[in-house]
Amino acid sequence: MPRLSISFTAERMPADDSLAALTERCAVMCTDMLGAALDNVHIAYLAARQGRGHPASAELAYRLGPERTPELMDEFMRQLDQAIQRHAGLTARIRCFGYANDSLHARN
């Protein structure tokens, strides 16, 4: 399930090659660290008209599981922070939201 949405202010949106490299790194993190099947990983970049706050933000929605411990999620956020800094040159506000199987309803 992991769905990673990263927003950048429109004027700070990274170039396509930087986004491609960031996508690859994030996909590897989702498969290797979170144990997600690659076909279930969704990564989206959004151009934002920022009113206030960081010029970049990232939100991860994921399915809760015993292997996705607070320590693992902290490490995931640390590596995501590094990846965004490396490929976009920005420090992002990062939030992760875990959903229990019985409260998750999805299609496609």
NORZIPE-V760485 format. One record per run of one state. SS is the DSSP state (h for helix, s for strand, l for the rest). FROM is the first residue (numbers start at 1). LEN is the number of residues. If there is no record, write none. Layout:
ss = [SS/SS]
from = [FROM/FROM]
len = [LEN/LEN]
This chain:
ss = [l/s/h/l/h/l/h/l/s/l/s/l/h/l/s/l/h/l]
from = [1/3/10/13/16/33/38/41/42/49/56/64/70/89/93/100/101/104]
len = [2/7/3/3/17/5/3/1/7/7/8/6/19/4/7/1/3/5]
